[in-house]
Amino acid sequence: MSPIAYALLSALANVAGALAVAGRARRGLQLLDALIAVAAGFMISVALTQLIPEAISRGGSSAPVVMLVGYLAVHLTQHTLTSHFHFGEETHSVTTAISLSALAGLLMHTFVDGVAIAAGFTVGPELGVLVFIAVVLHKLPEGLAIASLFLAAGQSPRRAVAAAGALGLTTLLGVLVTDYVGPLARHGLPLAAGVTLYVAASNLVPEFQSKRGWTLALYFFGGCGLFTLAYALLT
C-alpha cells in the first residue's frame, strides 16, 4: 500500500475513537485505556530505536535540534497555549474555547503524524509500517480525547465526531505535502522523532500512570514487546 492508504487508515482510527465516546460504548472506552498504555510502549520503542537513530544518521548535527523543536512545539500547542488537554475521556465540563484550543493544538500534532508516515516510507517500507502502527495505535485514544472534550463543552455528538475527522484529514495532508515542501522533505524524520517521543512519554505515559493498579503497566511493557515482534517480522 502507499503512504496515503496508511494515512487514511490512521484517519479512520481517529473517527473510531470518537464514535466510541460519542456512542457511550463503555467497553470500548475501557479497551481504549489499555490501548493508551500499549501505544505508549510501542511509540517510545519506535522513537528511541528507529526514528532517532535514522534521523541522526541522515540529518547529522541538525537532527537533534529539529527533534527538540518538534518536542517543544507539541508542548507549546497542547499544554501551554491550550489550558486543558489530556488523552482519555474528559469527565469535567469545559468551555467551547477550551475544546477548540485543544483541537487547534492537536491539528499540528496530527499533521506531523502524516509527515512521520511519509518520512518513514522514504527510509524504507519496514520503518514506514512501524511508524504507521505507532500512529494508528494512538489515533484511537486521540479521537476519543477530542470528542469527549467537545461533548464536555456541550457540543453535539456529530460535531464531536467531526472534530476527530478533522484530525484525520490533517494526517492525510501531512502525507500529501511532505515530498513537496522542502523543509519537511529534509527534516521530516527528526521532526517526527521529537513529536513521537513527546506524545508517548509526556502525553500517554502520565495518562495511564495516573490510574491505580498494575494492569496498565503490563500493557505498556506489552507495547514494547509488540514493537519487538513487529520489528522482527518486518526485518
N, C-alpha and C positions, 0 to 999 in steps of 0.2 A: 504493500500500500504506500501511497505518497504521504509526505508530512501533512498535507491538507486533510487527508482522510483521518489521520490520527488526531489532528486538532479538532475535527468535527466530533469524533467520539468523546474527546475531552469536554467539549462544549455540552454535549448531551448529558454528561455526568453532572455538570452544574445544574441543569434543569431537573435531573432526577433527585438530587439532594433537596432542591426547593420544593418539589412535589411531595416529598416525604414529610416535610414540616407543614406545608400548606394543607395537606390532607390529614394531618394529625395521626400519621401512621406510627404509633408508639413503638412497635417492634422495630420498625425501620430506624427510628431515632436512637434506640439502644444499640443497634448494629453500627450506626454511624459513630457512636462514642468509641467503639472498638476500632473502627476504621481510622479515626484520628491518630490513635497510637500506632497502628500498623503503618500508616502513611508517614508518620514522623521517622520511624526507624528506616524505612525504605529511602526516604528523601535524604536523610543525613548520610546514609551509606553511599548513595549516588553522588552527592556533593563532594564528600571527602575522598572517595576512592576513584572517581571518574571525572567529574566536571572540573574540579580544581586542578588536578594534575594535567589534564588535557589543556586547560586554559593557559596554564603557565608554560607548558611545552610549546604551544602555538603562539602565545601572546608575549612571552618574555617578561621583561620587568614591568611593563604597563599592566599586565593582567591583575596582579593583586590590587592595584589602585582601582581598576574597574570593578572588581569584586566588592571592594569596600563601598564604592559609590552605589552599587546595587543593593547592598545590605542596608546602607543608611537611607536610601530612597524609600524602601519599604517601611522602615521605622518612621520616617517623616510622614508618609501618606496614611499609614494605618494607625499610628499611635501618638503622633504629635499634632498633625492637622485634624485628625479625627479624635474626638474626645471619648468615644465609647465603641470599642470593637473587640470581639473575641470569636474564635471558632467555636461552633456548637450552638445549641438552641438558646435564644435570648428569652429570659424568663421575667424581665422587668419592662415596664412601659418606658418608651423613649420618644423623643420628638422626631418629627419628619426631617428636620435639619440633620439630626444625628444619623438617621438611616441613609440620607442622600450623601452625607460626607463619607460614610463608610463605603458606599457604592463607588464614589469617586476614587477613594484610596485603593479599593480592590481592582478597579479598572486598570491601573498601572501595573499591578502585580499580574493580572491575568494576561495582559498584553505580553509581558515578559515570559509567561508560560509558553505562549506561542513562539516567541523568539527562541526559547530554550529547545523546543521540539525541532525547529528548523535548524538551529546551530548543531544540535546533536546529530542530525542526519548528515550534515556536511562533514562530520568526522567519520561516520560510518553507520550502517544500519543497526549495529548492535547497540551503540550508545544512543541512537535515536529512539529505539524501542525502550531502553531502560529509562530514558528521560520521560517518554510518554507514560510509562507505568507510574513513575513518580508523580507526574502531573495529574493523571486521572484518579489516583488514589486520594489526593486531597481536594479534587474538584467536588466530590460529593459533600463533604463537610463544609466546603466553601459555599456551595449553593444553599445548603441548609442555613448557614450563618447569615447570609444576606437576606434570605427570605424571612427568617424569623425576626430579623431587625425591622423589616418592612411591616410585618404583621404586628409587632410590638408598637410600632408607630401609628397603628390604626389603618394601615393600607389594606386593600383587598387582597385575597389570595392570588388573583390574576396579576396584580401589579407586583406581588412578591415573586412570582414565577418569572415575570417579565424582567425583573432586575437580575435574576440569575441568568436568564437568557442573554442579557447584555454582557455579562461577564464571559459567557461562552463566545459571543461574537468578537470580543476583543482578542481572545485567544486565536481565533481564526485570522484576525487582522495581523497579529504578530507574526504568524507563519507566512502570510502572503507578502509582507513588506520587507522581511529580513534580508532577502537576497538583493533587494533593490535600493536599500538605504545603506550607504557606505559605512557609517559608524556601527550600525547593527551587524552588518556582514563581518566587520573586523573584530568587534568587541562583544558580539552576542553571547559567546561561550562564557567568558568571565562574568558578564552581567548576569547571566542565568545562574552561575555558580553562587554568586553573592545573594541573589534573591531566594534561591532554593534553600540555602543554608539558613537564612533568616526565617523563612516560613516554617521550616522544620524545627529549628532549635528555639526560636523566640515566640512563635505562634502556637504550634501544635504541641510541643512537649509541655509547656506550662498548662495547657488545657487539660491534658489527661493527668498531669501530676496533681492537679487540684482535687481530683476525685479520690475517695477512700478505697482502700483495698489494694491488692497486688495484681489483680487480673489484668488491668490495662497495662501495667508494666511488662507483663509477659507478652502482650500483643505488640508492644514496642520492640522487644527483642525478636519477636516473630517477624516483624517488618524487616529487621536487619537480616534475618535468616532467609526471608523471601527474596531479598535482593541478591544474596549469595547464590541461591538456587537459580534465579533468573539469569544472573551473570554467567553461571556455569553452563546453562542450557544454550545461551546465545553465543558464547565464545568457544 
